[in-house]
Amino acid sequence: MRYRKKSNRSHCTAFLFLLSVSTIVLIALIKTEKCIKPVAELQAEHFAQKTAAQVIETTVSDYLEANRFTYSDFAAVLYDDEKKVSAIETVPYNINKVQAELGILINKKIEKLSGKATDIPIGSLMDSNILAGKGPKINIKVSPVGSAQIRIKNDFSSAGLNQTCHRISALISVKMSSSVPLYSFDTNTEYEFVLAENVIVGNVPDISPYNVG
């Protein structure tokens, strides 16, 4: 009987010890997860945005360099007999053409980003200056989520006394998925590039900004 009591006490003590250790480990893991996840999300989103921006900026820059657009390619300022601005007419064909061509070029490049990766030290995921840049490296991967969305818009802003700047821009929206071990994040970023602009002297009539969805 004494042997059994000692054995039961030993088992009970061992069980309580393991339970205590497990609880401590679980608490430590929860705290570590709360510490790591926000930093991991920032690192992953930064890499996704940087990767997408490099591709889009290069693609748009090459496209604009090849086409050399001017303001007259997208809009025309009309004057009345007194040489006052009477209307501004956009050129829908060219606007739609640019939207379609940019969309095709950008989406082709974006598709190639799938699986692009980089390595960062695990210490960089900790909220600590001492550990930053240290420790074994983990992999961050990015891939596009759907297609890039391109909109062409124009807007008007004051450019000085009795002057109005008419700007025509391309708005490019990209959704990227980035992941590190155990976590995955979605990032939606919008980029704007000026296609053409013109300073108009005189009062500009009320014109609804042209937007292509």
Secondary structure as UniProt FT lines:
FT   HELIX           2..67
FT   HELIX           71..73
FT   STRAND          75..79
FT   TURN            81..82
FT   STRAND          85..90
FT   HELIX           92..111
FT   TURN            112..115
FT   STRAND          116..121
FT   HELIX           122..125
FT   TURN            129..133
FT   STRAND          137..144
FT   STRAND          149..160
FT   TURN            161..162
FT   STRAND          163..180
FT   TURN            181..182
FT   STRAND          183..201
FT   STRAND          211..212
//
